[in-house]
Amino acid sequence: MNYPALVSGILLRRYKRFLADIELEDGREVVAHCPNTGSMRAVNAPGCRVWLSPSTNPARKLAWTWELIELPDRNGDIDWVSVHTGRANALVEEALLAGAIPELAGFSELKREVGVEGARLDFRLSAPPGRDTFVEVKQVTLQESDGHGYFPDSVSERGRRHLDVLADLADQGHRSVLLFCVAHTGIDDVAPAAHLDPAYARTLQAVSERGVEILAYGCRVMRRSGRPEAMMLNRRLSIDLDRRWSAKPL
């Protein structure tokens, strides 16, 4: 997934869910759209470098969109995190079409935003002899102080509803997949965030026993002269349904 020409700045604050004050590299202070309605736990980090995409629509109220943030890792290096939840499906679709997710390869038709069971799932993959694969994508950006990745970053009733729908489809004989799109280059594994949403963690364990497959794929950010140009899913990550956050310091 290619980015438009991004501009860097320093995060000053994020507020009212959709707004962020950014000091651009040229010294200007702007208000950017924050395309992430979650808590952004451990990602909302004032003082860190962020990357914004400019809008080409003169009628748009906010001229900038917050795309990425650079977070310091435990080794003094930088982890790249996509805060733009709307990019997750584009990343996954690109990977699916490129055959970069072997577990989901071999389909003949891909359909986006499929309405089923009173909900809307992200993808339906069809292939002869007619057994569909339903895929729901969840973006993971939360890395806790023990170094592991977790989902969700706050209570998610909508996320639990999607799990129930996937399980119902599995009961009907369809293939159902929950795909964690891990948009944080420092995360190598994923677990349910039972410390933030214990009901989600219990439901995830239950639906996995009913036949819902759980996959996680991590990302890579491609740069030129230090500037991010593209992001892609490139590695299968492990999943631990039994892990609990241990609160160990980095």
Backbone as CSV, one residue per row, in Angstrom:
resi,resn,N_x,N_y,N_z,CA_x,CA_y,CA_z,C_x,C_y,C_z
1,MET,0.843,-1.179,0.000,0.000,0.000,0.000,0.885,1.239,0.000
2,ASN,0.803,2.013,-1.053,1.623,3.211,-1.179,0.959,4.403,-0.499
3,TYR,1.787,5.232,0.117,1.313,6.474,0.705,1.497,7.618,-0.290
4,PRO,0.670,8.655,-0.179,1.010,9.890,-0.884,2.240,10.494,-0.218
5,ALA,2.744,11.584,-0.750,3.902,12.244,-0.140,3.531,12.717,1.263
6,LEU,4.159,12.139,2.273,3.826,12.449,3.657,4.714,13.564,4.201
7,VAL,4.170,14.280,5.154,4.875,15.377,5.811,5.014,15.035,7.290
8,SER,6.177,15.292,7.857,6.414,14.928,9.253,6.141,16.101,10.187
9,GLY,5.946,15.763,11.437,5.738,16.762,12.477,5.877,16.112,13.832
10,ILE,5.598,16.853,14.865,5.652,16.372,16.248,4.249,16.431,16.835
11,LEU,3.816,15.330,17.423,2.499,15.290,18.046,2.492,16.144,19.303
12,LEU,1.574,17.080,19.361,1.404,17.910,20.549,0.327,17.339,21.461
13,ARG,-0.826,16.982,20.885,-1.880,16.345,21.675,-2.942,15.801,20.734
14,ARG,-3.644,14.771,21.205,-4.817,14.229,20.517,-6.001,14.438,21.437
15,TYR,-7.139,14.885,20.874,-8.288,15.227,21.713,-9.574,15.084,20.911
16,LYS,-10.670,15.003,21.620,-12.000,14.855,21.021,-12.036,13.712,20.013
17,ARG,-11.246,12.688,20.242,-11.186,11.461,19.437,-10.669,11.691,18.030
18,PHE,-11.170,12.686,17.324,-10.876,12.843,15.906,-9.864,13.944,15.597
19,LEU,-9.328,14.622,16.602,-8.470,15.776,16.354,-7.092,15.589,16.986
20,ALA,-6.080,16.133,16.319,-4.723,16.112,16.865,-4.018,17.406,16.481
21,ASP,-3.345,18.009,17.444,-2.517,19.179,17.177,-1.110,18.705,16.847
22,ILE,-0.587,19.179,15.712,0.714,18.744,15.223,1.558,19.971,14.903
23,GLU,2.825,19.951,15.309,3.780,20.958,14.856,4.532,20.395,13.665
24,LEU,4.319,20.963,12.486,4.947,20.465,11.268,6.447,20.736,11.272
25,GLU,7.145,20.074,10.353,8.594,20.195,10.282,9.032,21.618,9.929
26,ASP,8.135,22.407,9.327,8.483,23.790,9.001,8.105,24.763,10.118
27,GLY,7.625,24.219,11.263,7.319,25.056,12.413,5.866,25.447,12.549
28,ARG,5.064,25.235,11.509,3.640,25.570,11.601,2.918,24.592,12.526
29,GLU,1.911,25.091,13.241,1.062,24.225,14.053,-0.283,24.053,13.357
30,VAL,-0.687,22.782,13.143,-1.925,22.505,12.418,-2.780,21.537,13.226
31,VAL,-4.059,21.507,12.890,-4.980,20.517,13.444,-5.198,19.454,12.374
32,ALA,-4.927,18.211,12.712,-5.066,17.101,11.773,-6.221,16.199,12.184
33,HIS,-6.815,15.564,11.192,-7.844,14.553,11.464,-7.181,13.289,11.984
34,CYS,-7.707,12.756,13.073,-7.214,11.500,13.647,-8.194,10.388,13.281
35,PRO,-7.861,9.548,12.305,-8.798,8.523,11.821,-8.765,7.258,12.674
36,ASN,-8.920,7.426,13.972,-8.876,6.302,14.905,-9.761,6.672,16.091
37,THR,-10.873,5.955,16.250,-11.826,6.286,17.313,-11.528,5.555,18.617
38,GLY,-10.507,4.692,18.624,-10.193,3.919,19.818,-9.456,4.737,20.863
39,SER,-9.037,4.059,21.906,-8.332,4.743,22.984,-6.919,5.130,22.569
40,MET,-6.355,4.427,21.581,-4.971,4.631,21.144,-4.006,4.487,22.325
41,ARG,-4.335,3.571,23.198,-3.499,3.289,24.361,-2.069,2.951,23.902
42,ALA,-1.098,3.593,24.493,0.332,3.409,24.215,0.757,3.948,22.858
43,VAL,-0.175,4.485,22.071,0.158,5.038,20.756,0.005,6.557,20.751
44,ASN,-0.885,7.060,21.584,-1.060,8.503,21.728,0.100,9.016,22.579
45,ALA,1.176,9.425,21.906,2.420,9.742,22.601,2.918,11.129,22.207
46,PRO,2.460,12.188,22.889,2.930,13.539,22.584,4.454,13.623,22.648
47,GLY,5.016,14.377,21.714,6.463,14.517,21.633,7.103,13.617,20.605
48,CYS,6.359,12.631,20.105,6.894,11.723,19.101,6.651,12.260,17.695
49,ARG,7.493,11.804,16.776,7.333,12.218,15.376,6.160,11.489,14.748
50,VAL,5.368,12.231,13.995,4.230,11.661,13.282,4.343,12.045,11.808
51,TRP,3.543,11.348,10.992,3.532,11.595,9.558,2.097,11.808,9.102
52,LEU,1.903,12.866,8.318,0.580,13.281,7.884,0.465,13.226,6.368
53,SER,-0.738,12.900,5.905,-1.031,13.006,4.474,-1.849,14.269,4.237
54,PRO,-1.520,15.016,3.178,-2.269,16.242,2.878,-3.527,15.935,2.085
55,SER,-4.555,16.725,2.277,-5.779,16.586,1.492,-5.684,17.437,0.233
56,THR,-6.219,16.903,-0.865,-6.274,17.664,-2.118,-7.656,18.276,-2.332
57,ASN,-8.534,18.124,-1.332,-9.895,18.657,-1.419,-9.958,20.014,-0.726
58,PRO,-10.088,21.102,-1.477,-10.091,22.437,-0.853,-11.297,22.676,0.047
59,ALA,-12.357,21.877,-0.128,-13.556,22.056,0.683,-13.482,21.323,2.015
60,ARG,-12.470,20.496,2.184,-12.364,19.721,3.418,-11.972,20.626,4.576
61,LYS,-12.605,20.408,5.724,-12.378,21.268,6.887,-10.950,21.128,7.409
62,LEU,-10.440,19.899,7.497,-9.085,19.660,7.981,-8.206,19.228,6.808
63,ALA,-7.103,19.919,6.633,-6.258,19.692,5.458,-5.273,18.545,5.637
64,TRP,-5.191,17.981,6.852,-4.196,16.942,7.124,-4.854,15.734,7.794
65,THR,-4.285,14.551,7.504,-4.716,13.305,8.146,-3.515,12.636,8.776
66,TRP,-3.655,12.270,10.037,-2.581,11.578,10.769,-2.512,10.135,10.294
67,GLU,-1.349,9.745,9.765,-1.165,8.405,9.217,-0.331,7.495,10.121
68,LEU,0.839,7.960,10.532,1.819,7.126,11.232,2.408,7.869,12.416
69,ILE,2.916,7.084,13.365,3.693,7.634,14.461,4.931,6.772,14.658
70,GLU,6.038,7.415,15.018,7.272,6.712,15.347,7.379,6.621,16.872
71,LEU,7.505,5.389,17.372,7.616,5.175,18.811,8.981,4.576,19.140
72,PRO,9.654,5.041,20.181,10.939,4.444,20.569,10.729,3.031,21.104
73,ASP,11.603,2.104,20.692,11.487,0.734,21.208,12.484,0.525,22.346
74,ARG,12.504,-0.671,22.871,13.317,-0.953,24.058,14.812,-0.919,23.771
75,ASN,15.193,-0.984,22.478,16.603,-0.988,22.103,17.081,0.386,21.636
76,GLY,16.240,1.391,21.793,16.621,2.718,21.354,16.393,2.964,19.876
77,ASP,15.752,2.028,19.205,15.425,2.181,17.795,13.996,2.726,17.678
78,ILE,13.448,2.679,16.471,12.119,3.228,16.213,11.179,2.135,15.716
79,ASP,9.982,2.092,16.283,8.887,1.278,15.737,7.927,2.208,15.009
80,TRP,7.429,1.718,13.874,6.460,2.469,13.085,5.071,1.910,13.357
81,VAL,4.105,2.809,13.577,2.745,2.392,13.876,1.781,3.181,12.998
82,SER,0.883,2.472,12.327,-0.178,3.123,11.571,-1.352,3.386,12.507
83,VAL,-1.725,4.649,12.650,-2.877,4.978,13.489,-4.158,5.065,12.661
84,HIS,-4.041,4.971,11.363,-5.175,5.133,10.447,-5.878,3.781,10.291
85,THR,-6.970,3.573,11.046,-7.651,2.278,11.015,-8.244,1.980,9.639
86,GLY,-8.519,3.020,8.861,-9.068,2.801,7.532,-8.095,2.189,6.560
87,ARG,-6.802,2.152,6.903,-5.800,1.550,6.023,-5.714,0.027,6.172
88,ALA,-6.242,-0.513,7.255,-6.066,-1.943,7.529,-6.665,-2.813,6.431
89,ASN,-7.882,-2.506,6.002,-8.507,-3.326,4.965,-7.767,-3.230,3.638
90,ALA,-7.230,-2.041,3.335,-6.457,-1.891,2.105,-5.185,-2.736,2.161
91,LEU,-4.529,-2.748,3.319,-3.343,-3.588,3.489,-3.669,-5.059,3.288
92,VAL,-4.765,-5.497,3.906,-5.144,-6.906,3.814,-5.568,-7.261,2.402
93,GLU,-6.354,-6.408,1.768,-6.794,-6.712,0.410,-5.598,-6.833,-0.541
94,GLU,-4.657,-5.921,-0.417,-3.463,-5.989,-1.257,-2.712,-7.297,-1.029
95,ALA,-2.590,-7.704,0.242,-1.892,-8.949,0.557,-2.657,-10.167,0.028
96,LEU,-3.983,-10.146,0.145,-4.791,-11.245,-0.374,-4.622,-11.397,-1.883
97,LEU,-4.702,-10.291,-2.600,-4.608,-10.339,-4.057,-3.214,-10.724,-4.523
98,ALA,-2.212,-10.431,-3.697,-0.837,-10.783,-4.049,-0.470,-12.199,-3.614
99,GLY,-1.392,-12.894,-2.936,-1.095,-14.233,-2.445,-0.126,-14.239,-1.279
100,ALA,-0.044,-13.116,-0.559,0.910,-12.990,0.534,0.404,-13.571,1.849
101,ILE,-0.838,-14.035,1.857,-1.384,-14.724,3.036,-1.732,-16.132,2.596
102,PRO,-0.774,-17.061,2.666,-0.974,-18.404,2.102,-2.201,-19.122,2.643
103,GLU,-2.554,-18.871,3.905,-3.700,-19.559,4.502,-5.014,-19.170,3.822
104,LEU,-5.023,-18.049,3.112,-6.244,-17.577,2.472,-6.104,-17.517,0.949
105,ALA,-5.131,-18.196,0.403,-4.907,-18.194,-1.038,-5.891,-19.146,-1.730
106,GLY,-6.005,-18.990,-3.037,-6.790,-19.931,-3.834,-8.216,-19.531,-4.100
107,PHE,-8.621,-18.326,-3.730,-9.995,-17.888,-3.983,-10.116,-17.384,-5.425
108,SER,-11.330,-17.426,-5.935,-11.586,-16.946,-7.300,-12.282,-15.594,-7.326
109,GLU,-12.892,-15.217,-6.207,-13.593,-13.936,-6.149,-13.456,-13.343,-4.759
110,LEU,-13.213,-12.046,-4.703,-13.127,-11.325,-3.438,-14.201,-10.251,-3.428
111,LYS,-14.995,-10.244,-2.373,-16.021,-9.212,-2.211,-15.806,-8.517,-0.884
112,ARG,-15.879,-7.181,-0.905,-15.662,-6.378,0.297,-16.982,-6.005,0.963
113,GLU,-16.914,-5.738,2.265,-18.052,-5.215,3.033,-19.319,-6.051,2.796
114,VAL,-19.296,-7.269,3.307,-20.371,-8.226,3.074,-21.333,-8.231,4.260
115,GLY,-22.617,-8.033,3.981,-23.629,-8.073,5.029,-24.075,-9.496,5.302
116,VAL,-23.899,-9.947,6.549,-24.317,-11.291,6.966,-24.777,-11.244,8.423
117,GLU,-25.810,-12.004,8.718,-26.251,-12.186,10.101,-26.483,-10.854,10.830
118,GLY,-26.987,-9.859,10.106,-27.249,-8.581,10.736,-26.011,-7.755,11.019
119,ALA,-24.867,-8.145,10.468,-23.625,-7.401,10.656,-22.937,-7.262,9.299
120,ARG,-21.811,-6.582,9.303,-21.053,-6.400,8.072,-19.623,-6.863,8.318
121,LEU,-19.196,-7.855,7.523,-17.836,-8.365,7.631,-16.989,-7.801,6.491
122,ASP,-15.689,-7.836,6.666,-14.804,-7.117,5.746,-14.649,-7.788,4.386
123,PHE,-14.528,-9.113,4.354,-14.299,-9.799,3.076,-15.053,-11.130,3.017
124,ARG,-15.474,-11.466,1.797,-15.919,-12.827,1.496,-15.082,-13.317,0.335
125,LEU,-14.410,-14.440,0.537,-13.580,-15.053,-0.489,-14.300,-16.292,-0.993
126,SER,-14.540,-16.344,-2.295,-15.292,-17.456,-2.881,-14.390,-18.281,-3.786
127,ALA,-14.606,-19.577,-3.773,-13.867,-20.492,-4.632,-14.697,-21.743,-4.808
128,PRO,-14.585,-22.415,-5.956,-15.289,-23.693,-6.131,-14.862,-24.659,-5.039
129,PRO,-15.744,-25.521,-4.565,-17.110,-25.788,-5.045,-18.201,-24.985,-4.327
130,GLY,-17.916,-23.783,-3.868,-18.964,-22.951,-3.306,-18.879,-22.707,-1.821
131,ARG,-17.828,-23.169,-1.192,-17.668,-22.912,0.247,-16.972,-21.571,0.425
132,ASP,-17.692,-20.611,0.989,-17.151,-19.271,1.149,-16.289,-19.174,2.406
133,THR,-15.328,-18.264,2.334,-14.519,-17.901,3.492,-14.833,-16.467,3.858
134,PHE,-15.267,-16.262,5.093,-15.579,-14.924,5.583,-14.427,-14.452,6.469
135,VAL,-13.987,-13.225,6.218,-12.816,-12.687,6.919,-13.173,-11.355,7.561
136,GLU,-12.929,-11.258,8.840,-13.078,-9.985,9.549,-11.684,-9.519,9.970
137,VAL,-11.366,-8.270,9.674,-10.043,-7.697,9.928,-10.103,-6.785,11.148
138,LYS,-9.133,-6.924,12.024,-8.995,-6.025,13.167,-7.557,-5.509,13.216
139,GLN,-7.431,-4.186,13.280,-6.095,-3.592,13.340,-5.573,-3.609,14.766
140,VAL,-4.339,-4.057,14.932,-3.687,-4.128,16.241,-2.556,-3.110,16.286
141,THR,-2.588,-2.233,17.283,-1.500,-1.278,17.482,-1.009,-1.245,18.929
142,LEU,-1.684,-1.964,19.817,-1.350,-1.876,21.239,-0.215,-2.838,21.593
143,GLN,0.911,-2.272,21.974,2.003,-3.044,22.562,2.121,-2.622,24.019
144,GLU,1.865,-3.564,24.927,1.920,-3.245,26.343,3.362,-3.293,26.857
145,SER,3.543,-2.965,28.122,4.877,-2.841,28.702,5.628,-4.168,28.792
146,ASP,4.939,-5.305,28.586,5.636,-6.596,28.561,6.182,-6.908,27.168
147,GLY,5.970,-5.992,26.194,6.504,-6.168,24.851,5.604,-6.911,23.899
148,HIS,4.454,-7.422,24.366,3.547,-8.192,23.521,2.428,-7.315,22.968
149,GLY,1.830,-7.781,21.879,0.710,-7.088,21.277,-0.609,-7.607,21.806
150,TYR,-1.595,-6.692,21.930,-2.904,-7.058,22.472,-4.010,-6.401,21.671
151,PHE,-5.167,-7.045,21.665,-6.379,-6.485,21.073,-7.571,-6.904,21.924
152,PRO,-8.536,-5.984,22.125,-8.615,-4.579,21.691,-7.891,-3.661,22.668
153,ASP,-7.856,-2.352,22.336,-7.210,-1.399,23.241,-8.219,-0.724,24.161
154,SER,-9.488,-1.132,24.061,-10.550,-0.680,24.970,-11.732,-1.630,24.781
155,VAL,-12.755,-1.483,25.582,-13.910,-2.377,25.469,-14.520,-2.258,24.066
156,SER,-14.793,-3.411,23.449,-15.281,-3.418,22.059,-16.483,-4.354,21.927
157,GLU,-17.664,-3.810,22.138,-18.877,-4.606,21.947,-19.054,-4.983,20.476
158,ARG,-18.697,-4.075,19.581,-18.787,-4.358,18.151,-17.852,-5.512,17.776
159,GLY,-16.669,-5.528,18.375,-15.736,-6.616,18.110,-16.274,-7.958,18.568
160,ARG,-16.951,-7.981,19.728,-17.535,-9.234,20.206,-18.672,-9.678,19.291
161,ARG,-19.444,-8.726,18.790,-20.521,-9.065,17.856,-19.966,-9.714,16.601
162,HIS,-18.872,-9.195,16.086,-18.255,-9.798,14.904,-17.792,-11.234,15.187
163,LEU,-17.276,-11.464,16.383,-16.858,-12.831,16.732,-18.044,-13.782,16.732
164,ASP,-19.164,-13.349,17.281,-20.353,-14.196,17.306,-20.839,-14.508,15.887
165,VAL,-20.804,-13.505,15.014,-21.225,-13.721,13.622,-20.303,-14.722,12.938
166,LEU,-19.009,-14.595,13.130,-18.065,-15.547,12.544,-18.325,-16.964,13.043
167,ALA,-18.622,-17.092,14.339,-18.888,-18.419,14.899,-20.170,-19.013,14.325
168,ASP,-21.197,-18.192,14.150,-22.446,-18.680,13.554,-22.215,-19.167,12.129
169,LEU,-21.404,-18.447,11.378,-21.091,-18.869,10.003,-20.308,-20.174,9.996
170,ALA,-19.406,-20.325,10.947,-18.660,-21.584,11.053,-19.603,-22.736,11.373
171,ASP,-20.585,-22.493,12.239,-21.570,-23.524,12.556,-22.354,-23.954,11.317
172,GLN,-22.515,-23.015,10.363,-23.265,-23.301,9.141,-22.408,-23.978,8.071
173,GLY,-21.152,-24.219,8.381,-20.289,-24.908,7.433,-19.370,-24.021,6.623
174,HIS,-19.436,-22.724,6.844,-18.528,-21.819,6.147,-17.189,-21.752,6.875
175,ARG,-16.182,-21.289,6.152,-14.904,-21.022,6.790,-14.920,-19.594,7.305
176,SER,-14.581,-19.404,8.576,-14.613,-18.086,9.203,-13.235,-17.770,9.764
177,VAL,-12.765,-16.554,9.471,-11.406,-16.179,9.856,-11.404,-14.791,10.484
178,LEU,-10.787,-14.678,11.646,-10.476,-13.388,12.237,-9.013,-13.110,11.931
179,LEU,-8.749,-12.006,11.239,-7.387,-11.676,10.833,-6.941,-10.412,11.553
180,PHE,-5.952,-10.539,12.421,-5.364,-9.389,13.077,-4.330,-8.777,12.142
181,CYS,-4.602,-7.561,11.707,-3.660,-6.791,10.893,-2.825,-5.964,11.866
182,VAL,-1.608,-6.405,12.118,-0.779,-5.796,13.158,0.031,-4.662,12.534
183,ALA,-0.450,-3.444,12.734,0.135,-2.262,12.091,1.136,-1.576,13.003
184,HIS,1.971,-2.365,13.657,2.996,-1.892,14.595,4.210,-2.769,14.352
185,THR,5.286,-2.183,13.830,6.431,-2.997,13.412,7.157,-3.656,14.580
186,GLY,6.894,-3.223,15.802,7.567,-3.819,16.951,6.820,-4.970,17.595
187,ILE,5.635,-5.292,17.090,4.834,-6.374,17.671,5.099,-7.671,16.917
188,ASP,5.425,-8.733,17.659,5.728,-10.031,17.052,4.707,-11.105,17.384
189,ASP,3.760,-10.814,18.267,2.723,-11.780,18.616,1.514,-11.036,19.162
190,VAL,0.389,-11.725,19.202,-0.868,-11.074,19.602,-1.611,-11.946,20.606
191,ALA,-2.231,-11.290,21.570,-3.075,-11.970,22.557,-4.316,-11.123,22.798
192,PRO,-5.404,-11.728,23.276,-6.577,-10.923,23.645,-6.271,-10.084,24.878
193,ALA,-6.762,-8.847,24.870,-6.496,-7.925,25.979,-7.515,-8.150,27.092
194,ALA,-7.341,-9.227,27.826,-8.272,-9.561,28.895,-8.255,-8.520,30.006
195,HIS,-7.164,-7.786,30.143,-7.079,-6.752,31.180,-7.881,-5.508,30.813
196,LEU,-8.243,-5.376,29.540,-9.033,-4.230,29.089,-10.463,-4.615,28.734
197,ASP,-10.647,-5.795,28.161,-11.983,-6.261,27.777,-12.060,-7.770,28.019
198,PRO,-12.295,-8.172,29.270,-12.328,-9.606,29.581,-13.409,-10.354,28.820
199,ALA,-14.528,-9.681,28.513,-15.591,-10.355,27.763,-15.123,-10.696,26.354
200,TYR,-14.361,-9.803,25.733,-13.833,-10.093,24.400,-12.882,-11.287,24.453
201,ALA,-12.021,-11.326,25.461,-11.069,-12.430,25.587,-11.795,-13.765,25.746
202,ARG,-12.845,-13.785,26.567,-13.606,-15.027,26.753,-14.302,-15.431,25.451
203,THR,-14.856,-14.451,24.742,-15.562,-14.757,23.496,-14.601,-15.256,22.435
204,LEU,-13.425,-14.660,22.370,-12.432,-15.106,21.383,-12.049,-16.560,21.629
205,GLN,-11.837,-16.927,22.872,-11.518,-18.319,23.194,-12.671,-19.234,22.808
206,ALA,-13.895,-18.814,23.089,-15.064,-19.643,22.808,-15.261,-19.848,21.304
207,VAL,-15.117,-18.785,20.507,-15.366,-18.936,19.065,-14.259,-19.727,18.403
208,SER,-13.048,-19.662,18.955,-11.969,-20.485,18.384,-12.280,-21.969,18.558
209,GLU,-12.958,-22.311,19.642,-13.351,-23.701,19.885,-14.530,-24.113,19.003
210,ARG,-15.243,-23.136,18.432,-16.366,-23.417,17.524,-15.934,-23.430,16.062
211,GLY,-14.643,-23.227,15.811,-14.156,-23.353,14.443,-13.701,-22.082,13.775
212,VAL,-13.754,-20.946,14.467,-13.251,-19.708,13.884,-11.721,-19.742,13.905
213,GLU,-11.125,-19.545,12.743,-9.664,-19.501,12.642,-9.170,-18.097,12.992
214,ILE,-8.040,-18.025,13.642,-7.466,-16.748,14.049,-6.065,-16.642,13.471
215,LEU,-5.848,-15.607,12.672,-4.555,-15.359,12.049,-4.060,-13.974,12.452
216,ALA,-2.760,-13.786,12.415,-2.177,-12.469,12.647,-1.020,-12.277,11.681
217,TYR,-1.006,-11.128,11.045,0.086,-10.776,10.127,0.635,-9.407,10.483
218,GLY,1.968,-9.314,10.487,2.644,-8.073,10.801,3.072,-7.316,9.565
219,CYS,3.503,-6.084,9.781,3.755,-5.173,8.665,5.215,-4.752,8.587
220,ARG,5.529,-4.190,7.449,6.825,-3.574,7.194,6.580,-2.215,6.553
221,VAL,7.371,-1.214,6.940,7.280,0.118,6.344,8.494,0.326,5.445
222,MET,8.247,0.667,4.191,9.316,0.958,3.244,9.570,2.467,3.238
223,ARG,10.854,2.839,3.291,11.225,4.252,3.377,12.233,4.611,2.293
224,ARG,12.242,5.877,1.951,13.266,6.446,1.073,13.775,7.722,1.726
225,SER,15.089,7.762,1.988,15.702,8.907,2.674,14.997,9.202,3.992
226,GLY,14.593,8.139,4.680,13.971,8.265,5.990,12.484,8.523,5.977
227,ARG,11.924,8.798,4.815,10.494,9.098,4.723,9.709,7.851,4.327
228,PRO,8.602,7.574,5.041,7.802,6.389,4.701,7.110,6.555,3.359
229,GLU,7.210,5.502,2.528,6.571,5.541,1.209,5.475,4.503,1.059
230,ALA,5.582,3.390,1.800,4.607,2.313,1.633,4.620,1.425,2.866
231,MET,3.534,0.684,3.024,3.431,-0.315,4.083,2.874,-1.587,3.478
232,MET,3.341,-2.731,3.967,2.843,-4.009,3.463,2.824,-5.026,4.586
233,LEU,1.912,-6.008,4.479,1.922,-7.150,5.391,2.925,-8.155,4.857
234,ASN,3.830,-8.615,5.721,4.892,-9.475,5.202,5.298,-10.623,6.108
235,ARG,4.612,-10.826,7.259,5.061,-11.904,8.143,3.929,-12.410,9.016
236,ARG,3.875,-13.717,9.126,2.898,-14.365,9.995,3.358,-14.235,11.439
237,LEU,2.449,-13.860,12.325,2.754,-13.710,13.740,2.035,-14.782,14.553
238,SER,2.573,-15.070,15.705,1.961,-16.069,16.579,0.847,-15.446,17.409
239,ILE,-0.052,-16.307,17.878,-1.201,-15.897,18.686,-1.234,-16.743,19.952
240,ASP,-1.453,-16.103,21.076,-1.533,-16.805,22.363,-2.830,-16.387,23.049
241,LEU,-3.842,-17.255,22.979,-5.149,-16.926,23.553,-5.142,-16.953,25.076
242,ASP,-4.112,-17.537,25.663,-4.073,-17.682,27.118,-3.195,-16.650,27.811
243,ARG,-2.451,-15.861,27.065,-1.555,-14.899,27.702,-2.347,-13.803,28.404
244,ARG,-1.832,-13.380,29.536,-2.376,-12.245,30.260,-1.266,-11.224,30.470
245,TRP,-1.629,-9.949,30.364,-0.644,-8.892,30.510,0.028,-8.983,31.864
246,SER,1.350,-9.027,31.863,2.099,-9.199,33.109,2.626,-7.895,33.678
247,ALA,2.485,-6.801,32.920,2.887,-5.476,33.390,4.375,-5.393,33.712
248,LYS,5.189,-6.181,33.026,6.634,-6.075,33.210,7.144,-4.830,32.494
249,PRO,8.097,-4.125,33.082,8.609,-2.920,32.410,9.430,-3.289,31.186
250,LEU,9.452,-2.389,30.209,10.289,-2.592,29.024,11.749,-2.545,29.400
